[in-house]
Amino acid sequence: MNRPTIRTSLSLALLSVILAGCAGPAIPRSGGHTGKIPPRPVVTTPTPVPVVRPVQHNMLIGQSADALSRSMGRPRLDVTEGAGRKMQFVGAACVMDVYIYPPSNGAAPVATHVDARSPDGRDADINRCAQSLQRR
C-alpha cells in the first residue's frame, strides 16, 4: 500500500483551499443580492416649520425706546425681561403696550409688536391710540 508523501498531502491541501475560494456561500442570500455593498440610506432632518407671526404695519414698528419716550412721554410700565422690553403707555382713550426686541443679533432693539386697547379692554386701533398719546 502506497502512503501519500508529505508533498502530496500539501498539494492536496493547497488544492482544496484554492477550490474552496471558488465555491459560493453555504447559505444562499435572499433578495437578489448582487454582492455589491448596498447604498447607505439617506437620512434627512425635517425642515423646521417657521413660526408665523403677524406682521404689523403701524407708525410705531421699528422705533427705539428713546424715540417712543420722546414722542409719548414717560411710560406707565417699563419692564425688561431677557433681551425683550415692554413699555406701556396710558391715556384717556387707550392703553398701549409696545414690545421692543433686537431684530437680529447685535442690532439695536426696536418696537416689533404693539397692542392697543380701550379702557374697557376692547381692541383699539393702534395708530389712533398712538396719535392720542403723542405729546403736542
C-alpha positions as a printed Julia matrix, in Angstrom:
136×3 Matrix{Float64}:
   0.0     0.0    0.0
   1.36    3.36  -1.01
   1.36    6.03   1.61
   0.96    9.62   0.46
   4.02   11.65   0.93
   4.11   14.99   2.7
   4.46   16.68  -0.64
   1.3    15.04  -1.94
  -0.6    15.93   1.23
   0.45   19.55   0.99
  -0.54   19.66  -2.68
  -4.0    18.26  -1.89
  -4.47   20.71   1.0
  -3.45   23.62  -1.2
  -5.77   22.47  -3.98
  -8.71   22.2   -1.56
  -8.06   25.75  -0.24
  -7.98   27.1   -3.8
 -11.17   25.28  -4.76
 -12.92   26.42  -1.55
 -12.32   30.03  -2.56
 -14.22   29.42  -5.8
 -17.3    27.96  -4.13
 -20.39   30.06  -3.4
 -21.76   30.74   0.08
 -23.1    27.78   2.01
 -26.29   29.71   2.82
 -27.91   31.37  -0.2
 -28.55   35.1    0.1
 -32.11   36.29  -0.2
 -33.39   39.36  -2.0
 -31.3    39.02  -5.14
 -28.14   40.32  -3.52
 -25.58   41.07  -6.19
 -22.59   41.07  -3.89
 -22.29   44.84  -4.02
 -22.41   46.93  -0.88
 -25.92   48.41  -0.6
 -26.13   52.19  -0.62
 -26.48   53.87   2.75
 -29.96   55.14   3.5
 -30.33   58.86   3.07
 -31.06   60.44   6.44
 -32.78   63.78   6.25
 -33.67   66.03   9.09
 -37.11   67.59   8.92
 -37.16   71.21   7.94
 -38.33   73.3   10.89
 -41.66   74.96  10.34
 -41.25   78.72  10.74
 -43.4    80.39  13.34
 -45.72   82.73  11.52
 -46.18   85.97  13.38
 -48.49   88.61  12.1
 -46.58   91.47  10.54
 -47.78   94.75  11.89
 -47.81   97.91   9.86
 -48.23  100.85  12.17
 -46.39  104.02  12.98
 -44.51  102.54  15.96
 -42.86   99.46  14.46
 -39.11  100.0   14.14
 -38.89  102.86  16.64
 -36.43  102.73  19.53
 -37.44  103.01  23.18
 -35.92  106.52  23.32
 -37.92  107.65  20.31
 -41.13  106.27  21.85
 -40.48  108.09  25.14
 -39.74  111.34  23.32
 -42.99  111.18  21.35
 -45.34  109.79  24.04
 -43.73  110.71  27.35
 -42.8   108.52  30.25
 -44.37  105.02  30.11
 -46.55  103.85  33.0
 -44.75  100.49  32.91
 -41.26   99.74  31.64
 -40.39   96.06  32.13
 -37.28   94.29  30.85
 -37.08   90.5   30.57
 -34.0    89.0   28.95
 -33.48   90.65  25.56
 -37.08   91.94  25.47
 -38.68   95.04  26.87
 -42.32   96.08  27.3
 -43.33   99.71  27.57
 -46.92  100.58  28.45
 -48.36  104.0   27.66
 -51.74  105.07  29.04
 -54.1   107.86  28.07
 -57.79  108.72  28.43
 -58.67  106.97  25.15
 -56.49  103.85  25.3
 -53.75  101.71  26.81
 -50.88  100.69  24.55
 -48.22   98.0   25.08
 -45.11   98.25  22.91
 -42.78   95.24  22.77
 -39.17   96.01  21.97
 -36.65   93.41  20.81
 -33.43   93.41  18.79
 -34.48   92.38  15.24
 -31.24   90.37  14.89
 -28.15   89.55  16.93
 -26.22   92.67  17.76
 -28.84   95.06  16.34
 -30.34   97.89  18.37
 -33.69   96.97  19.97
 -36.77   98.42  18.29
 -40.54   98.1   18.56
 -41.53   94.79  16.97
 -45.12   94.41  18.19
 -47.82   96.73  19.56
 -51.11   96.03  21.32
 -53.72   98.73  21.95
 -56.99   98.53  23.85
 -59.66  100.86  25.1
 -60.0   101.47  28.87
 -62.73   98.79  28.99
 -60.42   96.19  27.36
 -61.7    96.12  23.75
 -59.16   96.17  20.91
 -58.3    99.66  19.75
 -56.77  100.99  16.54
 -53.02  101.2   17.16
 -52.33  104.29  15.04
 -55.24  106.24  16.56
 -54.16  105.24  20.05
 -50.55  106.27  19.34
 -51.72  109.63  17.96
 -53.84  110.26  21.05
 -50.86  109.5   23.3
 -48.38  111.73  21.46
 -47.23  114.88  23.19
 -48.27  118.02  21.46
